[in-house]
């Protein structure tokens, strides 16, 4: 733990150690997420940590040292545990540092408001919804969870409306990297391209697509830089997981269903989350 804290700030021209990534669970598709109720196969009932209390203690230690954390939490039980850990750390030593939760694929209503209350960043990858699930819930992810939990998937707008700071990412190299496709997916939950396994371009979550057509006039739109008050954000810059990246222009208001390919600028700096498994490796997760 001391070594992780001492290495904060180390970096080079294209990377910097600026936090610690923690894994709270696995994935829903292979039955290793941490859910409050088992999936249809009786799986996804345990945390990645044999003793989740150890993870709570580590988040507390890093919080006291002023080190932000990004915790992989996909299942509702995993997300709840991370929020509990952050709340405990803040109660002991105050806020001081902002933490974030990665993925947040399914959460109940009572979890939404806690992100805003605790000032925890909700980092999400809506491309997973668009490209890897199906509208009729016949995909493996949806079948494992059942209708109730599959219907509350990737709640980007619900988190935003509850007061949370929501940042979008690609989860590259697990999913495609181009950010405009991710933004398109966050609006109507419709793929930015036509994956072969979908058959036709349709929303993965039809009801949520309808909600976005009825959005209020001040709702976020592609091309708008919104809520730039993230860690280390500066005037004239957009935030990339804690690292300021100079914006060379404003993204165009392309149709959400058809987005052009995108190549990252040569001087873009990516965030590095240092953890024992990935030593000083760039993790291009958010912009």
N, C-alpha and C positions, 0 to 999 in steps of 0.2 A: 504494500500500500504506500509506503514511504517513497519507493522508487517511482510509482505512478504520479504521485504529487510533485516530485522533484522534476520530472520530465515535462511538466506543463510549460508551454511557451516555446519549446524546442521546435525547430523547423527549418525550412529552406525556401527556395524561390516559389515552389508550387505546393507546399504543404506546411502544416503547423499542427503540433499537438495541442489541442484545446478542449480537453474533456476526456471522459472515460465512457466507453460503451459497455453496457451490461446486458446480459441475456436473462430474461425472466422466464421465457418459455420457448417452445418450438413453433410448429405450424399446425394449422387445423387440418390441412390436406393429409398429413401423415400421422395424425393422432397424437402429436406431441405438444399442442398448445395447452394452456392452463385455463380450463373453463370452470365456471361455477357449478355446472351440471355436465355430466359426461355426454359425449356425442353419441350418435346412433349405434356405434360399435362398442360403447362402454369405455372409450379412450379419452385422451386429453383431460386427465384428472389431476395431473401433478405439475408442479413447477420444475424448471430446469435445475434449480438449487435443491439439493436433498433437504436442506433446512432453510426455508425462505427468510427466516429471521436473520440469518447471516447476511443476506442481501440488504435487509433493512439497516443493519448495522453499518455496512460498507457505504451505503448511500449517505448515512448520517456522518460518517467520517469524512467523506469527500465534500459534503456540504460545509462542514466546519472549516475545511481547508480552502474553501472558495473555488472548488473544482466542479464544473457542471457535469451532469451525467446525461447520457442518452440511453434509455432502457428499451430493449426489444420486448414488447409486450403485445401479443396478438389477441389472446383470449380475454374474456371479461374479468376472470379472476386475477390474471396477471396484471391487467391495467389497474384494477382496484388496489392490488397490493403495492404497486409503485406509488400511486397517489397517497396511500396510507403512509408509506415510508417517507415521502417528501413532507407530508403534513407533520409527521413526528419530528423530522429534522428541523423544520421551521419553528415548531413550538419550543425546541430546545435552544436554538441559537439565532432565531430570526431568519429573514429571507436572504438577502445578500447575493445569492446566485440563483440563476434560473435553470431548471431542469427540463428535460423533454422526454416524451414517450414516443417510441417509434412503432408505426403500423396501425394499432388500434382498429382491428378489423371488425370487431363486434362488441358493443357495450350497451348496457341498459340505460334507461332515461336518468336514473339517479346518479350516474357517473358523469354525465355531461357537464353539469354546472361546476364540478370540482376542479376542472382544468382552469377555468377563469378565476375561481376563488383562490387557488394555490399558485396562480401565475405559472402553470406548467404548460409548455409548448406542446401542441398536438401536431406531430409530424406524420403525415399520411401519404400513401401512395395509391391514389384511386385507379391507376392503371390495372392493378390487380383485379379490381371489380370488373372493369370493362373487358379485359382481355382473357381472363381466366375463370369467369363465372358465366352462367347463361341465364337468360330472362325467365326460362321455365323452371329454374332450380334443379335441373337434371345433372349438373356438374357435381363432382366429388365434394367440393367445399360446402355447397349448399345442402346436399343430401346428408352430410355428416351432422350439420347443425340443426336441421329441421327448419320449418317455415318461420317459426317465431324469431329465432336468432338470425337466420339468413336475411330476414326482412329489415334488420337494423344494422346493416353492413355499411362500413365506410361512411360514417355519418359526418362528413365534412361540413355540410351546411348546418346541421343540428348543433355541432360543436361551436361553429362560428356564432350562431344565434344565441348560444348560451354564454357568450363572452370570452370564449377561448381564443388564444392566438393559434391560428392554423397555418402551417407551412406545408407545401407540397413537395414531394420528391419522387424519384423514379424507382428506387430500390435496385438500380443498376449494379451488377450485371444480371440480377435475377429477372428483371423486366427491362423493356427498352428504355434508352436514356433520353431521347428528345423531349424537352420540357413542354412544348406546345401540345403534344399528345396527352401529357399528364393533365394540363390545364383543361383540355377538352373533356377529358374523362371526369374531372371534378364538377363540371357544370351539368351535363345531362346524363352522366353515367353511361355514355355511349362510346364505343371504341373510336379512336382517331384514325384507324385504318380497318381493314376487313380481315381479321384472322380467319384462317381456313376452317377452324373448328367451330366458328359461329354460324357459318352458312350464309348469313345475311347481316347487314349492319342494323342492329336494333339495340335499344337500351338494355343493359343488364339488369337495371332496376326501373321498370316503366313508371311506377308511381313517383319515384324521386325525379325522374325526368320531367314529369308533369309539374311537380312542385317548382322546378326551376323556371318553367315558362311563366309562372305566376309570381316571380320574384319582385320585390319592391324596386323602385327606380334607383335607389342608392346601393343596391346589391353589387358585389364584386363582379367585374366583367374581365374577360381576357384583354390584356393590354394595359390594365391598371396595376400600378404598384401599390399594394395596400398593407397597412400595419407594418411599417418599416421599423418600429421601435423594438427590434430584437437585440440580443446581445451584440455589442460592438458595431451596431449599425451607425452609419454616419450620413450626414446630409449629402444627397446626390449619389447615394449608393443603395444597392439592394443587399439584403442579408442572405448569406449562404451558411446556415447552420452555425452562426457565431463569427463568420469571417466576412469582412466587408469586401464586396466585389464591385468594381466600378461599372456602372451601367452605360453601354455605348448607344443605347437608343430605347425607344418604347416598343414593346411588342404590339404587333398589329391585331386588329379585331377580326381575325380569320373566323370562318364558319367553324363551329365546334366539331362538326363531323368531318371536316377535311382540313388537316393541318400540315404545313410543309415540314420537310426535314430540317434539322437544326444542327449546327456544328459549334461546339463551345469555342469562345474566343481564346486566342493563344495565351493571353495573360491571365486567364481566370485562375483563381486560387481555390483549391478544394479543401474541405475540412478533413482533418485526421482525428479519428477517435482512437486513442491508444488503449489497448487492452492486451492481456497476455497472449491471446491467439493471433492478433494482428499487430506486429511490432512495426510502427512507423509506415503503415501502408495507407495510401490515399483512399478515402471512402467517399466517393462522389454520390451522395445520397440526396442532398437538397441544394437548391440554388438560392 
